[in-house]
């Protein structure tokens, strides 16, 4: 069992926020013609990852936790941004 006080304690949330910053830095270098196209799509996809983590953290705490300040976390995969292979 992992003691968590907030979703901000989750390493996956912290790393997803790092990804958001990286995506915004990279897309700021794209041509201005891509502001409403590819740049926007990448930014929205990156932002959705920490949003989904927070939503699911809240769900786990609300519905599955024996105590409000603890949470049993199982490995899970969330992928909104993935490279072409």
Beta strands, then each sheet from edge to edge (+ up, - down):
strand 1: 2-3
strand 2: 70-71
sheet 1: 1+ 2-
end
